[in-house]
Amino acid sequence: MKRGVLPWVVAILLLLALGCGGGGGGGIAATNVNFVGNVVWIETGLGTNPASTVRAGSVSTLTAVSDGFFSLDAPSGTAGVTVTYAPSVGSPVVQSFTFPAATADTDLGELYIGPQTVTISGRALDASSGAPVAAAKVQIAGRSAVSGADGRFNVANVAYSSTVTSIFRALQGVASKTGYFNQFFAPPSAAVGGVVDVGDISLSPQSNNNPPPPAGNVTVSVTPNAGGATVQALSGASIVRSLTADGAGGATMWLPAGSYTIKATLGGKVGTSPLTLTSNSQLANVHVTLP
């Protein structure tokens, strides 16, 4: 009897073990993806102080006060984050940002928040034919929209401040579509009735022998040996643009008409140079020398 029963006992135990693996508590753990980005206050061009909370579902993290940087691990398939900023004075600011469901680590870029929001409207056109460009993706300040059959688009909930507009005016948006060169743009004016009209954005087909110019009207050169320097454009005390110089110490940025200080920083060395632009289309070259 014992020799006949033993194989049955072993078989039953194996079936029970396999069955336990398929139960409610034994599934495969969810895979996380990492989101990074910067939450930027539209009135200063810097991170918020106190820090903001960035939340995706049940997970959250705080931003760095200096530049608004955050890093958040959330489940794969996450398609949005909510940013909450509670200033020391005034009402809390809560703004949500959506994006395609992420299945890999994702850089969300700069997510601008502010005391108000506006809609940025315009129209995407083919630079060669003048025909409307449908399904062009338009992105600015962490928001996006897609143009319709008539080429028109409306990017909603873009951060705005009616009291400090310099940072808003220096925002750089981009319109893109497969088969076309990217075209950059900036808000040309303050909001009227909660809307900022950027007009027509001409997209050049990649078959065109005359691609659009570089994304900037101000070229900065930093010397000596200034590759990797931090280059900033300041309007008063506000940082309206910040980027990293290339290996040769060069940087290109877009700035609207106004007076600025171009500041370069590298390894504790700081250099500045004044800049005045009299029109939005003016081209300028700025040289900054580090001591």
LINPE-V655435 format. One record per residue. N is the residue number from 1. SS is DSSP state (alpha for helix, beta for strand, coil for the rest). PHI is phi in degrees with one decimal (999 if undefined). PSI is psi in whole degrees, 0 to 359 (NA if undefined). Layout:
{{N;SS;PHI;PSI} {N;SS;PHI;PSI}}
//
This chain:
{{1;coil;999;319} {2;alpha;-63.8;321} {3;alpha;-67.7;332} {4;alpha;-82.2;331} {5;alpha;-80.3;324} {6;alpha;-55.1;313} {7;alpha;-59.9;323} {8;alpha;-65.3;320} {9;alpha;-63.0;316} {10;alpha;-61.7;317} {11;alpha;-62.8;317} {12;alpha;-63.8;318} {13;alpha;-63.0;321} {14;alpha;-64.2;317} {15;alpha;-62.7;319} {16;alpha;-63.6;319} {17;alpha;-63.6;317} {18;alpha;-64.9;321} {19;alpha;-63.8;322} {20;alpha;-63.5;325} {21;alpha;-65.2;335} {22;coil;-96.9;5} {23;coil;-73.5;176} {24;coil;-61.5;332} {25;coil;-95.6;2} {26;coil;-115.6;22} {27;coil;-72.9;174} {28;coil;-77.2;134} {29;coil;-62.4;143} {30;coil;-63.8;144} {31;coil;-91.2;133} {32;beta;-97.0;153} {33;beta;-123.0;157} {34;beta;-104.6;131} {35;beta;-111.1;132} {36;beta;-126.4;159} {37;beta;173.4;187} {38;beta;-134.3;128} {39;beta;-92.2;122} {40;beta;-120.7;133} {41;beta;-83.6;126} {42;coil;-67.2;344} {43;coil;-89.2;343} {44;coil;-123.7;337} {45;coil;75.3;13} {46;coil;-122.0;178} {47;coil;-68.7;163} {48;coil;-81.7;151} {49;coil;-137.3;110} {50;coil;-70.6;172} {51;coil;-61.9;153} {52;coil;-93.7;158} {53;beta;-102.2;131} {54;beta;-110.5;122} {55;beta;-125.5;140} {56;beta;-132.5;105} {57;coil;65.1;239} {58;coil;-96.4;1} {59;beta;-110.8;149} {60;beta;-152.5;166} {61;beta;-153.2;166} {62;beta;-103.2;150} {63;coil;-85.3;158} {64;coil;-75.0;136} {65;coil;-65.7;326} {66;coil;-65.9;308} {67;coil;-127.5;3} {68;coil;78.6;11} {69;beta;-66.1;144} {70;beta;-143.9;156} {71;beta;-137.4;124} {72;beta;-136.5;127} {73;beta;-93.9;123} {74;beta;-138.1;161} {75;beta;-59.4;144} {76;coil;-56.7;138} {77;coil;98.6;355} {78;coil;-59.3;135} {79;coil;-125.9;22} {80;beta;177.7;158} {81;beta;-133.2;155} {82;beta;-117.8;129} {83;beta;-106.7;129} {84;beta;-122.6;126} {85;beta;-124.8;124} {86;coil;-112.5;92} {87;coil;-66.5;160} {88;coil;-66.0;334} {89;coil;-130.4;133} {90;coil;103.1;179} {91;coil;-82.3;151} {92;coil;-61.6;149} {93;beta;-109.4;122} {94;beta;-125.3;117} {95;beta;-136.5;135} {96;beta;-105.3;145} {97;beta;-124.4;131} {98;beta;-112.9;156} {99;coil;-159.6;166} {100;coil;-57.8;144} {101;coil;-51.4;126} {102;coil;-92.0;130} {103;coil;-116.9;5} {104;coil;-145.8;165} {105;coil;-54.3;138} {106;beta;-135.4;134} {107;beta;-95.7;114} {108;beta;-83.6;354} {109;beta;72.2;211} {110;beta;-92.8;122} {111;beta;-105.6;105} {112;beta;-84.6;136} {113;beta;-127.9;160} {114;coil;-164.7;179} {115;coil;-71.1;341} {116;beta;-137.4;170} {117;beta;-133.9;154} {118;beta;-135.5;170} {119;beta;-107.9;130} {120;beta;-101.2;120} {121;beta;-117.7;159} {122;beta;177.4;194} {123;beta;-143.9;134} {124;beta;-95.0;127} {125;beta;-125.8;153} {126;beta;-76.5;124} {127;coil;-66.2;336} {128;coil;-84.4;316} {129;coil;-105.6;341} {130;coil;79.2;3} {131;coil;-76.8;152} {132;beta;-61.0;145} {133;coil;-108.0;112} {134;coil;-85.4;154} {135;coil;64.2;25} {136;coil;-79.3;138} {137;beta;-92.1;127} {138;beta;-116.4;125} {139;beta;-127.6;140} {140;beta;-163.3;134} {141;coil;57.5;28} {142;coil;90.2;0} {143;beta;-110.6;161} {144;beta;-152.5;161} {145;beta;-154.7;167} {146;beta;-121.1;135} {147;coil;-70.8;149} {148;coil;-86.8;189} {149;coil;-60.9;333} {150;coil;-90.5;6} {151;coil;82.9;354} {152;beta;-81.5;148} {153;beta;-141.4;156} {154;beta;-138.3;111} {155;beta;-94.2;110} {156;beta;-90.7;160} {157;beta;62.2;35} {158;beta;-80.1;132} {159;beta;-57.9;143} {160;beta;-155.2;153} {161;coil;-138.3;126} {162;coil;-78.5;347} {163;coil;-95.9;329} {164;coil;-128.5;105} {165;coil;-104.6;356} {166;alpha;-63.3;320} {167;alpha;-69.2;317} {168;alpha;-60.0;316} {169;alpha;-66.0;339} {170;coil;-95.0;1} {171;coil;-60.6;146} {172;coil;-117.0;117} {173;beta;-102.0;168} {174;beta;-142.7;137} {175;beta;-110.6;134} {176;beta;-143.3;151} {177;coil;-162.3;144} {178;coil;-55.9;132} {179;coil;95.9;356} {180;beta;-126.9;154} {181;coil;-73.4;145} {182;coil;-62.1;143} {183;beta;-123.4;127} {184;beta;-96.5;154} {185;beta;-153.2;169} {186;coil;-143.8;154} {187;coil;-61.9;125} {188;coil;-83.1;346} {189;coil;-159.3;175} {190;coil;-74.0;167} {191;coil;-74.2;145} {192;beta;-124.6;115} {193;coil;63.0;32} {194;coil;80.2;11} {195;beta;-130.4;140} {196;beta;-119.4;118} {197;beta;-95.4;118} {198;beta;-92.6;1} {199;beta;74.0;208} {200;beta;-86.4;134} {201;beta;-111.7;116} {202;beta;-90.8;122} {203;beta;-100.2;125} {204;coil;-87.8;125} {205;beta;-60.1;146} {206;coil;-66.7;345} {207;coil;-80.8;351} {208;coil;-73.6;135} {209;coil;-78.4;356} {210;coil;-122.6;80} {211;coil;-66.3;163} {212;coil;-66.1;159} {213;coil;-69.9;169} {214;coil;-57.9;159} {215;coil;-79.8;69} {216;coil;172.2;153} {217;coil;-114.6;355} {218;beta;-121.2;121} {219;beta;-106.9;126} {220;beta;-113.3;134} {221;beta;-122.4;130} {222;beta;-115.4;130} {223;beta;-135.0;161} {224;coil;-93.1;156} {225;coil;45.8;56} {226;coil;-109.7;25} {227;coil;-59.3;132} {228;coil;87.0;2} {229;coil;-65.8;149} {230;beta;-84.0;124} {231;beta;-113.8;125} {232;beta;-127.8;146} {233;beta;-108.4;122} {234;beta;-112.0;136} {235;beta;-111.2;100} {236;coil;67.8;235} {237;coil;-96.3;357} {238;beta;-90.2;136} {239;beta;-87.0;115} {240;beta;-99.7;343} {241;beta;-155.2;138} {242;beta;-143.7;129} {243;beta;-153.7;175} {244;beta;-108.3;132} {245;coil;-67.8;150} {246;coil;-74.6;185} {247;coil;-61.2;337} {248;coil;-95.7;4} {249;coil;83.9;18} {250;beta;-101.5;153} {251;beta;-154.6;147} {252;beta;-127.0;134} {253;beta;-142.4;163} {254;coil;-107.6;130} {255;coil;-135.5;138} {256;coil;-77.7;174} {257;coil;-56.7;140} {258;beta;155.1;179} {259;beta;-107.1;134} {260;beta;-137.2;163} {261;beta;-116.2;122} {262;beta;-92.4;121} {263;beta;-119.2;132} {264;beta;-120.6;136} {265;beta;-132.5;133} {266;beta;-154.7;118} {267;coil;54.9;40} {268;coil;87.6;351} {269;beta;-93.7;137} {270;beta;-130.7;133} {271;beta;-132.8;150} {272;beta;-135.7;159} {273;beta;-152.0;136} {274;beta;-77.4;154} {275;beta;-147.5;132} {276;beta;-126.2;126} {277;beta;-112.7;128} {278;coil;-94.1;349} {279;coil;-149.8;161} {280;coil;-68.8;339} {281;coil;-99.3;2} {282;coil;-67.3;136} {283;coil;-96.3;141} {284;beta;-146.3;146} {285;beta;-116.1;129} {286;beta;-122.9;132} {287;beta;-112.1;128} {288;beta;-119.9;128} {289;beta;-106.9;128} {290;coil;-87.4;140} {291;coil;-68.1;NA}}
//
